Amino acid sequence: MTERLLIMRHGQAAPGHPDAARELTPQGRQEVRRIAAWLSGRDDLDLAQLRLLASPFVRARQTADLVAEGLAIARPRRDVETLENITPDDSPGAVVDWLLEQDDERPVLIVSHMPLVGGLIGLLVDGRADGGLAFPTGAIAELTADTPAAGCARLARFIAPADIAG
């Protein structure tokens, strides 16, 4: 069975210090709502089963909460899990190791940061974390894989908020 993995960069965040406390801007909230509306219209994803994971940084948690709110049509209550090892400077390899340890077959949406999201895509698709995609804020990549290991995934779709009409 092919697994679905969605990797999303948080919406635009305001400058500030400390980095972990930075919040979404109004534009960032709009970006995330646009992506959440697009996701909620997908009939090829089992949104009722979607496992939503976020970095502990404020902007990623806010993004995940807005996505959960936007997907409420699929399930009245959706919990956002915090995953400590998906902050900007964490290792894509450690995230792949974590994914391999999971025995849950539900689709997963990870909300994180650059450079981690770009490196994670590069590692999963090309087997190298030093490449990957440039991710605008609020963008989402959808991967499919029989196993979420380095070089074993296929990039099925990549969409940024600017790609969605509205």
C-alpha positions as CSV (number, residue, x, y, z in Angstrom):
1,M,0.0,0.0,0.0
2,T,1.4,3.4,-0.9
3,E,1.6,5.9,1.9
4,R,0.7,9.6,1.5
5,L,3.0,12.2,3.1
6,L,2.2,15.9,2.9
7,I,4.9,18.3,4.0
8,M,4.0,21.9,4.5
9,R,6.0,25.1,5.3
10,H,4.3,27.4,7.8
11,G,2.6,30.6,6.6
12,Q,4.5,33.9,6.4
13,A,5.7,34.9,9.9
14,A,6.6,38.2,11.4
15,P,10.2,39.0,12.2
16,G,11.1,38.7,15.9
17,H,13.2,37.1,18.6
18,P,13.4,34.5,19.8
19,D,12.8,32.6,16.5
20,A,10.6,30.0,18.2
21,A,8.1,32.7,19.3
22,R,7.5,34.3,15.9
23,E,3.8,34.5,14.9
24,L,2.0,34.3,11.6
25,T,1.3,37.6,9.9
26,P,-2.2,38.4,8.5
27,Q,-0.9,37.4,5.0
28,G,0.5,34.2,6.5
29,R,-2.9,33.3,8.0
30,Q,-4.5,34.0,4.6
31,E,-1.9,31.7,2.8
32,V,-2.7,28.9,5.2
33,R,-6.5,29.3,4.9
34,R,-6.2,29.1,1.2
35,I,-4.2,25.8,1.3
36,A,-6.6,24.4,3.9
37,A,-9.6,25.2,1.7
38,W,-7.8,23.5,-1.2
39,L,-7.1,20.5,0.9
40,S,-10.6,20.3,2.2
41,G,-11.8,20.0,-1.4
42,R,-9.7,17.0,-2.1
43,D,-11.7,13.8,-2.5
44,D,-8.6,11.6,-3.1
45,L,-7.3,12.0,0.4
46,D,-8.8,10.4,3.5
47,L,-9.0,13.7,5.5
48,A,-10.9,12.0,8.3
49,Q,-7.8,9.9,9.0
50,L,-5.2,12.6,8.4
51,R,-2.5,12.8,11.1
52,L,-1.5,16.4,11.6
53,L,2.0,17.1,13.1
54,A,3.6,20.4,13.8
55,S,6.9,21.8,15.0
56,P,6.8,23.3,18.5
57,F,7.5,26.7,17.1
58,V,4.6,29.2,17.4
59,R,4.2,29.9,13.6
60,A,4.1,26.2,12.8
61,R,1.6,25.5,15.5
62,Q,-0.6,28.4,14.3
63,T,-0.4,27.0,10.8
64,A,-1.4,23.5,11.8
65,D,-4.3,24.9,13.9
66,L,-5.6,26.8,10.9
67,V,-5.3,23.7,8.7
68,A,-7.1,21.7,11.3
69,E,-9.8,24.4,11.5
70,G,-10.1,24.4,7.7
71,L,-10.5,20.6,7.6
72,A,-13.2,20.5,10.3
73,I,-15.7,19.5,7.6
74,A,-13.9,16.1,7.4
75,R,-13.9,15.6,11.2
76,P,-15.4,17.8,13.9
77,R,-12.4,17.5,16.2
78,R,-8.8,17.2,14.9
79,D,-5.8,17.1,17.2
80,V,-2.5,18.6,16.2
81,E,0.4,16.6,17.5
82,T,3.7,18.4,18.3
83,L,6.8,16.7,16.9
84,E,9.9,18.1,18.6
85,N,12.4,17.1,15.9
86,I,11.0,19.1,13.0
87,T,12.3,22.6,13.8
88,P,14.3,24.6,11.2
89,D,17.7,23.2,12.1
90,D,16.8,19.6,12.7
91,S,18.1,16.8,10.6
92,P,16.0,15.5,7.6
93,G,17.6,12.1,8.3
94,A,16.2,12.1,11.8
95,V,12.7,12.8,10.5
96,V,13.0,10.0,8.0
97,D,14.1,7.7,10.8
98,W,11.1,8.8,12.8
99,L,8.8,8.2,9.8
100,L,10.2,4.6,9.4
101,E,9.4,3.9,13.1
102,Q,5.7,4.7,12.6
103,D,3.3,1.8,12.2
104,D,0.3,4.1,11.5
105,E,-0.9,3.8,7.9
106,R,-2.9,7.1,8.0
107,P,-1.9,9.9,5.7
108,V,0.5,12.4,7.5
109,L,0.7,16.2,7.2
110,I,3.9,17.6,8.7
111,V,4.0,21.4,9.2
112,S,7.6,22.6,9.6
113,H,10.2,25.2,8.4
114,M,12.9,25.8,5.8
115,P,15.5,24.5,5.5
116,L,14.1,21.3,7.0
117,V,11.2,20.9,4.6
118,G,13.3,21.4,1.5
119,G,16.0,19.0,2.8
120,L,13.4,16.4,3.8
121,I,11.8,16.4,0.3
122,G,15.3,16.1,-1.2
123,L,16.2,13.2,1.0
124,L,12.9,11.3,0.5
125,V,12.8,11.8,-3.3
126,D,16.4,12.0,-4.4
127,G,18.2,10.4,-1.5
128,R,20.1,13.6,-0.7
129,A,19.2,16.3,1.8
130,D,21.4,18.9,0.3
131,G,19.1,19.7,-2.6
132,G,15.3,19.6,-2.3
133,L,12.8,22.2,-3.2
134,A,12.6,25.8,-2.5
135,F,9.4,26.2,-0.5
136,P,7.4,29.5,-0.4
137,T,5.6,30.1,2.8
138,G,2.3,28.1,3.1
139,A,3.4,25.7,0.3
140,I,2.7,22.0,0.5
141,A,4.3,19.0,-1.2
142,E,2.6,15.7,-1.5
143,L,4.7,12.5,-1.6
144,T,3.8,8.9,-2.2
145,A,6.0,6.0,-1.2
146,D,5.7,2.3,-0.4
147,T,8.1,3.1,2.5
148,P,9.1,6.6,3.7
149,A,12.9,6.0,3.3
150,A,15.6,8.0,1.6
151,G,15.2,7.9,-2.2
152,C,12.0,5.9,-2.1
153,A,9.4,8.6,-2.5
154,R,7.8,10.3,-5.5
155,L,6.8,13.9,-5.6
156,A,3.1,13.6,-6.6
157,R,2.1,17.3,-6.2
158,F,3.5,20.6,-5.1
159,I,1.3,23.6,-4.6
160,A,1.8,27.1,-3.1
161,P,-0.9,29.5,-2.0
162,A,-0.3,31.7,-5.0
163,D,-1.2,28.7,-7.3
164,I,-4.7,28.6,-5.9
165,A,-7.4,30.9,-7.4
166,G,-9.2,33.0,-5.0
